[in-house]
Amino acid sequence: MTSLQMKNKLIRSIQSVENPVILEDLYRLLHLEVEDMKKLEVPEHIKKSIRKGQKDIKEGRYFTNKQVNAEFDQWLKK
């Protein structure tokens, strides 16, 4: 879908909205400026957990989705 097609689709969708609360939310969303957006503050304990997870991945301490599903299937069979 091109940008123009997406814009036209959005315009049609907005025109069909009757709920004033949704319209207000859409208006605020469309008029946000990047500098007005609040920066997400990640607490230090979460940052620490993320760093630990990244280190675990680098050092090969992880399971793939396929491995976890296989283990889960085995557990269900018990």
Biopython code that builds the backbone (N, CA, C, O; Angstrom):
import numpy as np
from Bio.PDB.StructureBuilder import StructureBuilder

atoms = [
    (1, "MET", "N", (0.842, -1.170, 0.000)),
    (1, "MET", "CA", (0.000, 0.000, 0.000)),
    (1, "MET", "C", (0.891, 1.239, 0.000)),
    (1, "MET", "O", (1.816, 1.346, 0.805)),
    (2, "THR", "N", (0.611, 2.161, -0.895)),
    (2, "THR", "CA", (1.405, 3.391, -0.966)),
    (2, "THR", "C", (0.991, 4.337, 0.156)),
    (2, "THR", "O", (-0.046, 4.148, 0.792)),
    (3, "SER", "N", (1.804, 5.342, 0.388)),
    (3, "SER", "CA", (1.480, 6.343, 1.409)),
    (3, "SER", "C", (0.160, 7.042, 1.094)),
    (3, "SER", "O", (-0.647, 7.286, 1.991)),
    (4, "LEU", "N", (-0.056, 7.363, -0.179)),
    (4, "LEU", "CA", (-1.297, 8.034, -0.569)),
    (4, "LEU", "C", (-2.504, 7.132, -0.317)),
    (4, "LEU", "O", (-3.539, 7.593, 0.165)),
    (5, "GLN", "N", (-2.370, 5.857, -0.641)),
    (5, "GLN", "CA", (-3.468, 4.925, -0.399)),
    (5, "GLN", "C", (-3.750, 4.798, 1.097)),
    (5, "GLN", "O", (-4.904, 4.747, 1.520)),
    (6, "MET", "N", (-2.685, 4.749, 1.884)),
    (6, "MET", "CA", (-2.853, 4.642, 3.318)),
    (6, "MET", "C", (-3.532, 5.892, 3.883)),
    (6, "MET", "O", (-4.417, 5.783, 4.732)),
    (7, "LYS", "N", (-3.128, 7.066, 3.423)),
    (7, "LYS", "CA", (-3.748, 8.313, 3.871)),
    (7, "LYS", "C", (-5.228, 8.334, 3.528)),
    (7, "LYS", "O", (-6.058, 8.706, 4.357)),
    (8, "ASN", "N", (-5.555, 7.939, 2.316)),
    (8, "ASN", "CA", (-6.965, 7.932, 1.913)),
    (8, "ASN", "C", (-7.776, 6.940, 2.736)),
    (8, "ASN", "O", (-8.924, 7.209, 3.091)),
    (9, "LYS", "N", (-7.181, 5.802, 3.037)),
    (9, "LYS", "CA", (-7.871, 4.803, 3.851)),
    (9, "LYS", "C", (-8.097, 5.342, 5.263)),
    (9, "LYS", "O", (-9.168, 5.156, 5.841)),
    (10, "LEU", "N", (-7.090, 6.006, 5.810)),
    (10, "LEU", "CA", (-7.231, 6.614, 7.132)),
    (10, "LEU", "C", (-8.312, 7.688, 7.143)),
    (10, "LEU", "O", (-9.122, 7.756, 8.067)),
    (11, "ILE", "N", (-8.318, 8.517, 6.119)),
    (11, "ILE", "CA", (-9.328, 9.584, 6.023)),
    (11, "ILE", "C", (-10.724, 8.981, 6.017)),
    (11, "ILE", "O", (-11.606, 9.451, 6.735)),
    (12, "ARG", "N", (-10.931, 7.943, 5.212)),
    (12, "ARG", "CA", (-12.249, 7.287, 5.164)),
    (12, "ARG", "C", (-12.620, 6.691, 6.522)),
    (12, "ARG", "O", (-13.767, 6.780, 6.960)),
    (13, "SER", "N", (-11.642, 6.089, 7.171)),
    (13, "SER", "CA", (-11.903, 5.495, 8.487)),
    (13, "SER", "C", (-12.268, 6.565, 9.506)),
    (13, "SER", "O", (-13.212, 6.390, 10.276)),
    (14, "ILE", "N", (-11.540, 7.654, 9.518)),
    (14, "ILE", "CA", (-11.811, 8.737, 10.463)),
    (14, "ILE", "C", (-13.179, 9.348, 10.195)),
    (14, "ILE", "O", (-13.904, 9.679, 11.133)),
    (15, "GLN", "N", (-13.534, 9.499, 8.940)),
    (15, "GLN", "CA", (-14.833, 10.072, 8.604)),
    (15, "GLN", "C", (-15.995, 9.218, 9.110)),
    (15, "GLN", "O", (-17.090, 9.734, 9.328)),
    (16, "SER", "N", (-15.772, 7.946, 9.294)),
    (16, "SER", "CA", (-16.852, 7.068, 9.748)),
    (16, "SER", "C", (-16.971, 7.015, 11.279)),
    (16, "SER", "O", (-17.946, 6.473, 11.799)),
    (17, "VAL", "N", (-15.990, 7.571, 12.003)),
    (17, "VAL", "CA", (-16.011, 7.537, 13.465)),
    (17, "VAL", "C", (-17.038, 8.545, 13.981)),
    (17, "VAL", "O", (-17.051, 9.706, 13.572)),
    (18, "GLU", "N", (-17.902, 8.073, 14.892)),
    (18, "GLU", "CA", (-18.915, 8.942, 15.498)),
    (18, "GLU", "C", (-18.599, 9.246, 16.964)),
    (18, "GLU", "O", (-19.065, 10.248, 17.507)),
    (19, "ASN", "N", (-17.821, 8.396, 17.592)),
    (19, "ASN", "CA", (-17.520, 8.530, 19.010)),
    (19, "ASN", "C", (-16.576, 9.707, 19.243)),
    (19, "ASN", "O", (-15.448, 9.697, 18.750)),
    (20, "PRO", "N", (-17.029, 10.741, 20.003)),
    (20, "PRO", "CA", (-16.190, 11.924, 20.224)),
    (20, "PRO", "C", (-14.912, 11.622, 21.003)),
    (20, "PRO", "O", (-13.903, 12.300, 20.811)),
    (21, "VAL", "N", (-14.938, 10.625, 21.872)),
    (21, "VAL", "CA", (-13.737, 10.276, 22.643)),
    (21, "VAL", "C", (-12.664, 9.728, 21.700)),
    (21, "VAL", "O", (-11.491, 10.090, 21.804)),
    (22, "ILE", "N", (-13.069, 8.869, 20.798)),
    (22, "ILE", "CA", (-12.118, 8.318, 19.825)),
    (22, "ILE", "C", (-11.589, 9.425, 18.929)),
    (22, "ILE", "O", (-10.397, 9.456, 18.621)),
    (23, "LEU", "N", (-12.454, 10.327, 18.510)),
    (23, "LEU", "CA", (-12.024, 11.446, 17.667)),
    (23, "LEU", "C", (-11.007, 12.329, 18.387)),
    (23, "LEU", "O", (-10.021, 12.762, 17.790)),
    (24, "GLU", "N", (-11.252, 12.594, 19.673)),
    (24, "GLU", "CA", (-10.308, 13.399, 20.452)),
    (24, "GLU", "C", (-8.960, 12.687, 20.561)),
    (24, "GLU", "O", (-7.905, 13.309, 20.429)),
    (25, "ASP", "N", (-9.009, 11.371, 20.803)),
    (25, "ASP", "CA", (-7.761, 10.606, 20.893)),
    (25, "ASP", "C", (-7.004, 10.633, 19.566)),
    (25, "ASP", "O", (-5.785, 10.803, 19.545)),
    (26, "LEU", "N", (-7.719, 10.467, 18.482)),
    (26, "LEU", "CA", (-7.087, 10.515, 17.155)),
    (26, "LEU", "C", (-6.479, 11.884, 16.894)),
    (26, "LEU", "O", (-5.372, 11.990, 16.364)),
    (27, "TYR", "N", (-7.202, 12.925, 17.264)),
    (27, "TYR", "CA", (-6.708, 14.289, 17.064)),
    (27, "TYR", "C", (-5.396, 14.491, 17.826)),
    (27, "TYR", "O", (-4.421, 15.007, 17.281)),
    (28, "ARG", "N", (-5.391, 14.073, 19.099)),
    (28, "ARG", "CA", (-4.167, 14.223, 19.904)),
    (28, "ARG", "C", (-3.021, 13.420, 19.299)),
    (28, "ARG", "O", (-1.889, 13.897, 19.219)),
    (29, "LEU", "N", (-3.325, 12.213, 18.879)),
    (29, "LEU", "CA", (-2.291, 11.367, 18.296)),
    (29, "LEU", "C", (-1.705, 11.991, 17.032)),
    (29, "LEU", "O", (-0.490, 11.968, 16.835)),
    (30, "LEU", "N", (-2.544, 12.537, 16.191)),
    (30, "LEU", "CA", (-2.080, 13.103, 14.932)),
    (30, "LEU", "C", (-1.357, 14.432, 15.110)),
    (30, "LEU", "O", (-0.641, 14.872, 14.211)),
    (31, "HIS", "N", (-1.535, 15.066, 16.243)),
    (31, "HIS", "CA", (-0.911, 16.371, 16.454)),
    (31, "HIS", "C", (0.250, 16.329, 17.442)),
    (31, "HIS", "O", (0.724, 17.368, 17.901)),
    (32, "LEU", "N", (0.693, 15.150, 17.757)),
    (32, "LEU", "CA", (1.855, 15.038, 18.641)),
    (32, "LEU", "C", (3.112, 15.450, 17.894)),
    (32, "LEU", "O", (3.309, 15.072, 16.739)),
    (33, "GLU", "N", (3.929, 16.196, 18.533)),
    (33, "GLU", "CA", (5.227, 16.551, 17.978)),
    (33, "GLU", "C", (6.255, 15.647, 18.651)),
    (33, "GLU", "O", (6.089, 15.277, 19.813)),
    (34, "VAL", "N", (7.284, 15.302, 17.951)),
    (34, "VAL", "CA", (8.292, 14.393, 18.489)),
    (34, "VAL", "C", (8.865, 14.930, 19.795)),
    (34, "VAL", "O", (9.065, 14.167, 20.740)),
    (35, "GLU", "N", (9.128, 16.207, 19.858)),
    (35, "GLU", "CA", (9.711, 16.773, 21.069)),
    (35, "GLU", "C", (8.733, 16.810, 22.225)),
    (35, "GLU", "O", (9.148, 16.943, 23.377)),
    (36, "ASP", "N", (7.435, 16.695, 21.945)),
    (36, "ASP", "CA", (6.427, 16.684, 22.996)),
    (36, "ASP", "C", (6.183, 15.291, 23.564)),
    (36, "ASP", "O", (5.578, 15.144, 24.625)),
    (37, "MET", "N", (6.653, 14.278, 22.857)),
    (37, "MET", "CA", (6.432, 12.914, 23.321)),
    (37, "MET", "C", (7.263, 12.668, 24.571)),
    (37, "MET", "O", (8.418, 13.085, 24.657)),
    (38, "LYS", "N", (6.665, 11.992, 25.526)),
    (38, "LYS", "CA", (7.374, 11.705, 26.766)),
    (38, "LYS", "C", (8.371, 10.576, 26.530)),
    (38, "LYS", "O", (8.070, 9.569, 25.889)),
    (39, "LYS", "N", (9.545, 10.778, 27.062)),
    (39, "LYS", "CA", (10.582, 9.763, 26.955)),
    (39, "LYS", "C", (10.260, 8.664, 27.963)),
    (39, "LYS", "O", (9.942, 8.938, 29.121)),
    (40, "LEU", "N", (10.347, 7.435, 27.511)),
    (40, "LEU", "CA", (10.119, 6.298, 28.386)),
    (40, "LEU", "C", (11.290, 6.156, 29.341)),
    (40, "LEU", "O", (12.437, 6.001, 28.922)),
    (41, "GLU", "N", (10.989, 6.211, 30.607)),
    (41, "GLU", "CA", (12.022, 6.043, 31.622)),
    (41, "GLU", "C", (12.013, 4.590, 32.079)),
    (41, "GLU", "O", (11.048, 4.120, 32.682)),
    (42, "VAL", "N", (13.094, 3.893, 31.783)),
    (42, "VAL", "CA", (13.203, 2.488, 32.163)),
    (42, "VAL", "C", (13.927, 2.420, 33.508)),
    (42, "VAL", "O", (15.045, 2.916, 33.643)),
    (43, "PRO", "N", (13.281, 1.800, 34.502)),
    (43, "PRO", "CA", (13.932, 1.691, 35.822)),
    (43, "PRO", "C", (15.235, 0.900, 35.738)),
    (43, "PRO", "O", (15.399, 0.035, 34.877)),
    (44, "GLU", "N", (16.145, 1.207, 36.638)),
    (44, "GLU", "CA", (17.472, 0.594, 36.613)),
    (44, "GLU", "C", (17.408, -0.922, 36.756)),
    (44, "GLU", "O", (18.191, -1.623, 36.116)),
    (45, "HIS", "N", (16.503, -1.446, 37.574)),
    (45, "HIS", "CA", (16.440, -2.905, 37.750)),
    (45, "HIS", "C", (16.001, -3.594, 36.453)),
    (45, "HIS", "O", (16.383, -4.737, 36.204)),
    (46, "ILE", "N", (15.212, -2.917, 35.636)),
    (46, "ILE", "CA", (14.807, -3.469, 34.346)),
    (46, "ILE", "C", (15.995, -3.423, 33.383)),
    (46, "ILE", "O", (16.240, -4.380, 32.649)),
    (47, "LYS", "N", (16.733, -2.304, 33.390)),
    (47, "LYS", "CA", (17.926, -2.192, 32.544)),
    (47, "LYS", "C", (18.923, -3.287, 32.882)),
    (47, "LYS", "O", (19.543, -3.865, 31.989)),
    (48, "LYS", "N", (19.080, -3.576, 34.179)),
    (48, "LYS", "CA", (20.000, -4.617, 34.618)),
    (48, "LYS", "C", (19.552, -5.975, 34.084)),
    (48, "LYS", "O", (20.377, -6.764, 33.624)),
    (49, "SER", "N", (18.263, -6.247, 34.142)),
    (49, "SER", "CA", (17.736, -7.519, 33.627)),
    (49, "SER", "C", (17.947, -7.637, 32.121)),
    (49, "SER", "O", (18.264, -8.712, 31.613)),
    (50, "ILE", "N", (17.769, -6.527, 31.416)),
    (50, "ILE", "CA", (17.970, -6.524, 29.961)),
    (50, "ILE", "C", (19.431, -6.814, 29.635)),
    (50, "ILE", "O", (19.728, -7.617, 28.751)),
    (51, "ARG", "N", (20.337, -6.159, 30.350)),
    (51, "ARG", "CA", (21.772, -6.390, 30.116)),
    (51, "ARG", "C", (22.144, -7.846, 30.404)),
    (51, "ARG", "O", (22.932, -8.442, 29.669)),
    (52, "LYS", "N", (21.582, -8.417, 31.468)),
    (52, "LYS", "CA", (21.845, -9.823, 31.800)),
    (52, "LYS", "C", (21.334, -10.727, 30.683)),
    (52, "LYS", "O", (22.020, -11.667, 30.280)),
    (53, "GLY", "N", (20.139, -10.446, 30.184)),
    (53, "GLY", "CA", (19.584, -11.234, 29.090)),
    (53, "GLY", "C", (20.429, -11.146, 27.828)),
    (53, "GLY", "O", (20.643, -12.148, 27.146)),
    (54, "GLN", "N", (20.903, -9.958, 27.522)),
    (54, "GLN", "CA", (21.756, -9.774, 26.341)),
    (54, "GLN", "C", (23.062, -10.557, 26.498)),
    (54, "GLN", "O", (23.552, -11.156, 25.541)),
    (55, "LYS", "N", (23.623, -10.547, 27.715)),
    (55, "LYS", "CA", (24.855, -11.298, 27.970)),
    (55, "LYS", "C", (24.583, -12.798, 27.829)),
    (55, "LYS", "O", (25.386, -13.520, 27.237)),
    (56, "ASP", "N", (23.454, -13.270, 28.372)),
    (56, "ASP", "CA", (23.091, -14.686, 28.252)),
    (56, "ASP", "C", (22.998, -15.099, 26.786)),
    (56, "ASP", "O", (23.481, -16.167, 26.410)),
    (57, "ILE", "N", (22.389, -14.272, 25.970)),
    (57, "ILE", "CA", (22.252, -14.583, 24.544)),
    (57, "ILE", "C", (23.622, -14.663, 23.881)),
    (57, "ILE", "O", (23.900, -15.598, 23.130)),
    (58, "LYS", "N", (24.474, -13.682, 24.161)),
    (58, "LYS", "CA", (25.816, -13.680, 23.574)),
    (58, "LYS", "C", (26.610, -14.922, 23.958)),
    (58, "LYS", "O", (27.424, -15.416, 23.177)),
    (59, "GLU", "N", (26.366, -15.424, 25.171)),
    (59, "GLU", "CA", (27.112, -16.572, 25.669)),
    (59, "GLU", "C", (26.386, -17.889, 25.418)),
    (59, "GLU", "O", (26.787, -18.932, 25.933)),
    (60, "GLY", "N", (25.317, -17.838, 24.625)),
    (60, "GLY", "CA", (24.628, -19.060, 24.210)),
    (60, "GLY", "C", (23.692, -19.660, 25.238)),
    (60, "GLY", "O", (23.263, -20.803, 25.081)),
    (61, "ARG", "N", (23.366, -18.926, 26.281)),
    (61, "ARG", "CA", (22.467, -19.442, 27.310)),
    (61, "ARG", "C", (21.024, -19.029, 27.005)),
    (61, "ARG", "O", (20.473, -18.104, 27.601)),
    (62, "TYR", "N", (20.445, -19.749, 26.059)),
    (62, "TYR", "CA", (19.054, -19.481, 25.702)),
    (62, "TYR", "C", (18.481, -20.714, 25.016)),
    (62, "TYR", "O", (19.216, -21.610, 24.601)),
    (63, "PHE", "N", (17.150, -20.746, 24.902)),
    (63, "PHE", "CA", (16.451, -21.804, 24.192)),
    (63, "PHE", "C", (15.699, -21.175, 23.029)),
    (63, "PHE", "O", (15.175, -20.066, 23.137)),
    (64, "THR", "N", (15.654, -21.898, 21.918)),
    (64, "THR", "CA", (14.861, -21.420, 20.783)),
    (64, "THR", "C", (13.392, -21.728, 21.057)),
    (64, "THR", "O", (13.067, -22.533, 21.930)),
    (65, "ASN", "N", (12.531, -21.092, 20.317)),
    (65, "ASN", "CA", (11.100, -21.342, 20.447)),
    (65, "ASN", "C", (10.797, -22.811, 20.153)),
    (65, "ASN", "O", (9.956, -23.423, 20.813)),
    (66, "LYS", "N", (11.477, -23.361, 19.175)),
    (66, "LYS", "CA", (11.290, -24.767, 18.795)),
    (66, "LYS", "C", (11.665, -25.690, 19.968)),
    (66, "LYS", "O", (10.954, -26.653, 20.256)),
    (67, "GLN", "N", (12.786, -25.387, 20.640)),
    (67, "GLN", "CA", (13.217, -26.196, 21.776)),
    (67, "GLN", "C", (12.206, -26.123, 22.925)),
    (67, "GLN", "O", (11.881, -27.141, 23.534)),
    (68, "VAL", "N", (11.725, -24.944, 23.211)),
    (68, "VAL", "CA", (10.761, -24.768, 24.300)),
    (68, "VAL", "C", (9.460, -25.495, 23.979)),
    (68, "VAL", "O", (8.877, -26.140, 24.851)),
    (69, "ASN", "N", (9.003, -25.396, 22.733)),
    (69, "ASN", "CA", (7.779, -26.102, 22.348)),
    (69, "ASN", "C", (7.939, -27.608, 22.490)),
    (69, "ASN", "O", (7.009, -28.287, 22.926)),
    (70, "ALA", "N", (9.108, -28.143, 22.129)),
    (70, "ALA", "CA", (9.365, -29.575, 22.253)),
    (70, "ALA", "C", (9.350, -29.992, 23.727)),
    (70, "ALA", "O", (8.761, -31.013, 24.080)),
    (71, "GLU", "N", (9.989, -29.213, 24.569)),
    (71, "GLU", "CA", (9.989, -29.511, 26.013)),
    (71, "GLU", "C", (8.568, -29.442, 26.571)),
    (71, "GLU", "O", (8.171, -30.286, 27.375)),
    (72, "PHE", "N", (7.822, -28.458, 26.155)),
    (72, "PHE", "CA", (6.453, -28.286, 26.621)),
    (72, "PHE", "C", (5.599, -29.478, 26.186)),
    (72, "PHE", "O", (4.797, -29.986, 26.970)),
    (73, "ASP", "N", (5.769, -29.922, 24.947)),
    (73, "ASP", "CA", (5.026, -31.082, 24.448)),
    (73, "ASP", "C", (5.360, -32.322, 25.263)),
    (73, "ASP", "O", (4.466, -33.101, 25.594)),
    (74, "GLN", "N", (6.642, -32.518, 25.593)),
    (74, "GLN", "CA", (7.044, -33.657, 26.417)),
    (74, "GLN", "C", (6.416, -33.571, 27.807)),
    (74, "GLN", "O", (5.967, -34.581, 28.350)),
    (75, "TRP", "N", (6.386, -32.391, 28.372)),
    (75, "TRP", "CA", (5.812, -32.184, 29.693)),
    (75, "TRP", "C", (4.320, -32.507, 29.683)),
    (75, "TRP", "O", (3.809, -33.099, 30.633)),
    (76, "LEU", "N", (3.620, -32.122, 28.616)),
    (76, "LEU", "CA", (2.202, -32.392, 28.527)),
    (76, "LEU", "C", (1.898, -33.879, 28.416)),
    (76, "LEU", "O", (0.836, -34.329, 28.846)),
    (77, "LYS", "N", (2.821, -34.645, 27.841)),
    (77, "LYS", "CA", (2.609, -36.082, 27.651)),
    (77, "LYS", "C", (2.750, -36.857, 28.970)),
    (77, "LYS", "O", (2.281, -37.990, 29.073)),
    (78, "LYS", "N", (3.381, -36.260, 29.961)),
    (78, "LYS", "CA", (3.595, -36.949, 31.259)),
    (78, "LYS", "C", (2.304, -37.034, 32.043)),
    (78, "LYS", "O", (2.288, -37.574, 33.149)),
]
sb = StructureBuilder()
sb.init_structure("model")
sb.init_model(0)
sb.init_chain("A")
sb.init_seg("    ")
for serial, (resi, resn, name, xyz) in enumerate(atoms, 1):
    if name == "N":
        sb.init_residue(resn, " ", resi, " ")
    sb.init_atom(name, np.array(xyz, "f"), 0.0, 1.0, " ", f" {name:<3s}", serial, name[0])
structure = sb.get_structure()
